[in-house]
Amino acid sequence: MTASIVVNKLAFVWPEGQHLFNDLEFTVSAGRTGFIGNNGCGKSTLLRLIAGELKPASGDIDVTGQVAWLPQNLPLTLDTGVDELLGIQARRRALAAIEAGAVDGKLFDVVGDDWDVEDRARMELDRLGLHHVDLDRTVAGLSGGESMLVGLAGRLLTRPDILILDEPTNNLDSVARERLYEVIETFGGTLLVVSHDRELLERVDTIAELRDGRIRAFEGGYTAYEAAIAMEQEAAQRMVRVAQADKNKQKKELITTQTTLARRERYGRKMTAIKREPRIVMNARKRAAQVSAAKLKIDKQTDLDEAQRRLTEAEDKVREDPEIAVDLPETAVPPGRDVCILEGANVSYGTTALFGEEGVHLHVRGPERIALTGANGAGKTTLLNMVTGKTVPDVGNVRVSVPVHHLPQRLELLDESLTVVENMRRFAPSMTDTLLRTRLARFLFRTRRADQLVASLSGGERLRAALACVLSAEPAPGLLLFDEPTNNLDMTSSKQLEQALSAYRGALMVVSHDETFLRAIGINRRFELERGVGLVEHT
């Protein structure tokens, strides 16, 4: 049978009582399915339900075929072995014991038919560009991206019918991403992948979107999905205009009817006053008129209510992803002004200089927007830390001439025990509460949302909170540093980040391999870090 996942009338409730799904229906069949949705909508939770890590409150999930599941955050410690992450540690130990002369039948049961497991593991690692990763080492020296690739290799070793991946390109450099894309394109089974990586999403056969508690499928990659949504929204906007016009017409007719009935009532009272007809006849006419007027009023009000219902239905079909709208003139840096200068800056690990013999030479001026790329472990984060002063170079100089703020990948600058507005007050202590909340409202933290604890925020909300803090800091930043800012962000949050950075008037240095994002924020200089070589500018 073809490998498949069928979700039927699924409901899920968190222990604290929060309902996430109710009667959710979803089917994944052969091919590659990209799974998208805003942060917090439940994508990762649904994957965990499919993988059996969580239990639904009701409904069922029917999985046909062997599943391999690669979560976004691997459960690792520094002493976790590479073979353990690959899932072959027990078989390797059994093989070693058998080769040493052991004849225990349990050892043969552990190995099964997988006598070439080490060769297959080596082949998968090499295929993913991990030639340097030895099976006997620990993950302590691996980058986050390398650990993710080792985990992927382990899942592929199981020869799964169904492969489930959650944000697999996070922390991967451009070369590693290309290798992952090749795995995605050549995998012969059923693939379900949660991702915000547009390059990856262009390589799938179907886009499945989780929105408002239900899942809809669109044939093709992300560009085809965007086109389908654009057509759908154009039709929805047209229906809103038609429904609004109908409502206005019905409202006008109701007013006209009420005016006509009021005129008739005044005429009837006048006829009663002059008593031109017998009382019994006049009373009968009055009752008939009242009945007719009441019916007409009810009919017209019903027409208006129905028009309002149609308008509400039409408006519900229009997507309203909120946009950030900020103006930040105080962050402006004049063109040509020195912002940051690195002269031969370098750090060493043992006898090895990270940035080669010459170190890093970089001159940032005015409102330049610089992208830093390079392989995992090339030193991108170290370079940012030298600019902020967190890492002091062993040789060379670093001079920063403007206020600088750094948004690291994990957004450690936020205090999770404080609310959003309390965090912002730490960065702008002299700002009034009214101005703090006005600024936060521009970053979509309106009214009570500003009083949420940071610990309760989604990834996209945390980034917006961090942006609000640093862009409102005293003094205003003339240089912003970002380290893989779009990791874990949904499409809406990525666009909101792009909007905020479009309003920023200072200089930017961004570590990212997200080409779509880099183009959107107007990068005008690109550098690649090569370990042991240094910084190479690409024109």
N, C-alpha and C positions, 0 to 999 in steps of 0.2 A: 504493500500500500504506500501511496505518496505521503511523505512526512507532512504533518500539518498541526496547527494549533487552533482549537475551536473554543472560544469563550462564550458561555451561555448564561444569560441572566445573572451576571456576577455582581455581587455586592461585597463591599469591604468597609469595615469600621475600625478605626484605631482604638486602642484600649481606653483612651480618654473620652471616647464617644463621638469623635469626628467622623462623619460619613464621607468616604471618598468616591465610591462608585455605588450605583444602584441600577440593577438590570442592564449591565453593560454587555453588549454583543460585539464579537470581534472574531474574525477568521484570518489566519495566516496560512497560505498554501505554498506550493513550490515557487522558488524564485527569491528575489531580494526585496525586502520590505523595509523602508525607512520610516521610523516612528518619530513623530514630532509633536510638539505641544508646549505651551508656556510653562515656565518653572512653577512647580508646586501642583501641577494638574494631576500627577500620579503616574507618570510614565515608568519611572524606576520601580515604583511599588507594583505596578502591573507585571513588570518583568520578574520581580521577586515572587509574585503569586504563580506565574507560569513555571518558574524554576522550582517551585515547591518550598521556598524559604518562608513564605507566609501562607496562612490559611484564610480562605474567603469566609465571610459571614453567611453567605448563601450563594446559590448558583454553582456551576462547576466548570472546570477547565479540562478539556479532552485533548491530550497530546499523543500523537501517533509518531513514533520514532524516538531515537536516542537523542537527548538534549545535552548540549554543552553550553554553559552559562558563564560569561565573563563580566563580573560586576565592575562598576566604575571605580570603586575603592577596594583594592585587593587587601585581604587581611595579612599584612606582612609585619615581621619584626626583622631587626638587623641580622639576626642569626638564621633567618629562613634560608634554606638551601635552594639553589637553582633547580636541582632535581625535585625538590619538594614542591616548588611553585609549578613545575612542569607536571607534577602528579605521578612521577615515576620512581620516587625514592624507594618504596617498598620493593618494587620489582628489581631495581638495581642491586639492592642489598641481597635479595634472594639469589640473583644471578651470581653475585660475587661468592656467596656461600657455596653454591652448587659447583662453581669452578674450582673452589678450594677443596672439594671432595665431599661436601655434605650430601646426604641421601634422604633427608627428611622429606616425606611426601608433601607436607604443608608448603615447603619452599617451591616445589613444582607447581602446586595449585596457585601460588601467588604469581608465578611467571606466566602460567597458562601457555598460550601459543605465541606470546610476545617476546620471543628470544632475541629479536633484533631491535628492541625498544631503544637502546642507546644510539644505534645508528639512525633510527627514524627521528629521534629527538635532535640529534646533531644536524640532520638534514633540514628539519623545520626551523631550527635556530639560524642556520646559514641562509635559508630562504628569506628570513626576515632581517637579514643584515647583522645578525648577532654572532659573527664568526669568532669574536674575541671572548665570548661568554663561555666559561668552562662549566661543565656539569657539576664539578666538585666544589665550586665556590659558593659563597653566600650572596644574598642580594644587597649586602651593605654598600658595595661600591657601585651599584647600578643606579641610573637615574630613574625618575618616575616613568618616563616613556619607555625605557628599556625593560623595566619590570612589567609594564603592560604588555609589551611584545612577547616576553617570556611566558606570561600567562596565556596569551593567545596561542602561542606555539603548543603549550600543554593541552589546550582545548582541541586544537586540530589533531593532536596525536590520538585522541579518542575516536577519530573518524566519525564525528557526529552526523546524524541525519538533519538535526536542527541546531543552528548556531545562533545564540542570543548574545548581543554585545551592547554595552551601555557606555556611550561616549568614548569609544576606543581611541580616538585621535587626540584626546587631551594629552598635553605634554610631549607630543611627538614632533620631531623636527620634520622639515620638508621631505628629506630622503626617506625617513621611516614612514611618513604618511603615504608616500607613493607605494611603498612595499605593502602597506596595509590595504590600499586601494586595489592592488593586484590580487590580494587574498579575497577581497570582497567580490571582485569581478569573476574570479575563477572558482569560487566555492560552488560545488555542484548540488548542494542540498537546499534546505529551506533556511533562509537567513532573516533574522529580525534584529534591526540595529537602531537604537536610540542615538541620535546625533543632532548637533547644530551645525556641523561642518558641511557647507554647501557643496564643496568639491566631492565629498563622499556621497551626499544625497543625490547628486546628478548621476551616480552610477547604479542606482537601484531601479527596480522595475515598477515599484508601487510606493507611493507616499501615503502613510496612514496618519491621520491627525486626530489627536485627542483634544477635544474642546467642548466645554459645557457638559461634561459628563458622558459624552458619546464619541464614538470613533467613526470617522468617514475615510474611505479609501479613494485615492486618485491615481489613475494609471500614469506611468512615466516618472521621471525624476523631478527634482525640485523646480526647475524652470517650467515644466508642464503643470505642476501643482500651482505655481504662482499665476500662470495664465488662466487656469480654470477658476481660481479664486477671484481674479480680476474680472472675468466675465460674469461670475456669479454676483459679485458686489455691484457691478454696473447695472445688472438687472434689478437687484434689490433696491438700489438708489432710485431707479426709475419707478419701481412700484411704490416707494415712499412718496415720490412726487405726485403720482396718480392718486394715491390714497389721501394725501393731504388736500389735494384739489377737491376730491369728493367730499371730504369732511367740511371744507369751507363752504361748498355748495349746500350741503345739508344744514349747516349752521345758519346760512343766510335764509334758506327756505323756512326754517323753524322761526327765525325772527320775523319774517314776512307773515307767516301764519299767525303768530302771536299778535302782531299789529292789526291784522285783519279781524281777528276774533275780538280784540279789545274795541275796535271801531263798531263792530256789530253789537257788542254788549252795551256801549253807550247809546246806540240808536234804539235798542230795545228798551232801555230805561226811559229814554225820551218818549217813546210811544206809550209806555205805561203811564207816564206822568200826564200826558194829554188825554188818555183814555178814549182813543178813537174806536176801540173794539171792546166787546164784552170781556169781563174779567176772566171767565172760564176759557175763552179762546186765546187770550193773551198768555194765561198761565201755561196752556198746552204748548203754545209756540215757544215760550221761554224754556220749558223742560226739554223740548225737542232740540232747541238750539244749544242748550247746555250739554246734552248727550252728544250731539254732533261735534261741538267744540272740543269736548273731552277726548273723543275718539281721534279727532284730527291732531290734537296735541300729542296724544300717545303715539300715533303713527309717525309723526315727524320726529319726536324724541327717539323713537325706536330706530328710525333711519339714521339719525345722528349718532346714536350709540353704536350701531353696526358699522358706520364709517370710521368711528374711533377704534373699534376692534380691528378692522382691516388695517388701519394705520399702525396700530401697535404691533400687529403681526409682521407688517412690512419692515418696521424699524428693528424688530428683533432679529431680522435676517441680515442687518447691516453690522459689520464688524467695526467695533470702536476700540482699537488698541490705543491706549493713551500715549500722547507724545510729550516729551520733555521740551519745555520752552524756556530757555534761560538767556540772559544777556550779561556778559561778564567783562565789561570794559576795563575793570581794575586789574585784570590779569594780562593786559596788553604789554608786549615787549617790542620796542621800536625795531624796524628792520636794520640789520647790520650791527646791533649792539651785541657785545660778547655775553654769552649765557653760560657756557661751560667749556673749559679747555683741559684736555688731558695730554700730557707730554711724557711719552715713554712710560706710562703707568703700567705696573706689572706686579703680579704676586707669584710666589713660587710654592710648589708642593715638593718638599724634599729638594732635589737638585734640578727639578724641572720647572722652567718658567712657563706659566699658563699661556701667556700671550707672545711667545717666541722671544727672540733676542732683542727686538726693538721695542716691545711693549705696545701699548695702545696710544696712538696719536689721533686726536679728534678735536675739532674746533666747531662748536655749535654757536650760531649767531641768530639774533632776532627770533621771529616766530617760526623757525624751521621745524619740520615734522620728519623725524628720522625713524626708520625701521631697522631693527637689529635682528638678524636671522643667524642660523648656524646650527650645527649638529648638537644633539644632547651632550652636555659635558664640555662644550667649547668655551664656556665662561660668560654667557650672556648675563645671568643673574649676578655673577661676581662683578661684572662691569657696572651694572646699575648700583650695586652696593658701594662701589668705589666713588661714584658720583654723589651718593647721599652721605658718604663718610662712615657708613657702617663697616666697610672693609677698608683698611688703610693699606695702600700699596707699599710693597717692599722697596721698590725703586720708582723714580719718576714723580710727577706732580699732577694733582687734580685741583683746578680752581673753578669754583662755581660763583657767579656774580649776581645771581638772582635767588629769591626764595625757591626752594625745591621741595616737592612732595613725591613720595613713592607709593604706588598702590601695588603691593605684592600679590602673588596669586591667591593666597589664603586670606587676604584682607585683615591681617593681624592688627591693623591700626584701630579697628573698632573694638570697643569694650562690650562683650556680649551681655554683661550684667546690667548695662544701662539701656535706656530708651534711645530712639533715634535722635530726638531733640537734645537729650542730655549728652550724647556723643558729639553732636554738632557744637554744643556750647563749649566743649573742651578745646575745639579748634578756633572758635571765635568768641572768647570770653567777654568782650566788650559789646557785642551785638545784643540789642534788646530782644526780649522774648517774641515780640510781635514780628520783628524783622527775621529772626531765626525761623519762625513758623512760615512766614511768607516765602523765604528761600526754599524751605523744605516742600512747600506746596508746589513749587515749580518743578521739583523732582518727584512729584506725584505722592508725597507724604502729606496728605491733607487731613485736617482735623485730628481725629483720634489715631490715625495711622502714624502720626509723628510721635505718639506716646507708646508705640509698640516696643517691646524689648528686642534688641538686635538678635538675640538667640532664637527668636521665633520667625525670623525673616528667611525667605527663599534666597537662592543664590543671586538672582537678578535684583531682588530688593536690597540685598547687602551691598551690591556694587553701586546702586543708586545712592544708598545712604553714604557710602564711602566717598563717592563723587561729590555729593552735597557738602560733606565735611571739608574735603581738601580744596574745593573750588571756592569755598566761603572762608577759608582760613585767614588768619591775621598773622603776618602779612599775606596778601594774595600771591599764589604761586606763579612764578614766571617760567618754571620748568616742571613738567609733569613726567614721571616715569611710570610705565606700565609693564607688567610681566605677565604675558599670556592673558590679557583681560577678558577674552571671549570664552575661555574655558568654562564649561558648565552653564553658559548663558543660552537661553532659548532665542529664537529669531527676534521676538518682540524686544527683549532686553538688549540684544545686540544693536538693534536700530536705535533704541533709546540712548545707548552709550555713544553711538555715532552722532546723534543730535546734540548731546551735551558737549562732545569734543568739537563739533562744528562751531559752537558758541565760544569756545575757549580761545583766548587771544595770545597765549604764551607759546613757548616751545614745547615740543613733545619728543620723547624717546620711547619707542614701543617695541618690546620683544614679542613677536607674534609670527606664526606661520599661516595665519588666516588671511589669504590673499584678498578675499572679498572685503573683509573689514579694513585692511590696509588701504585699498583703493578708495573706500568710502570716506575715510578720514583725511584724505588728501596728502598722503605721504609724498615728500618731494626729494628725500635722500635715502638711499638704501646701503646698508653695510652688512657684510657677512663675517662672522667670527670663525676663524679656523684655529682649532687647538694647536698650540705650538707654533703658530704662524702670526696670528694677530688679526687686525681689522682690515678688511678689503672692501673698498667702496665699489658699488655696481652702478653704472650709469645707464 
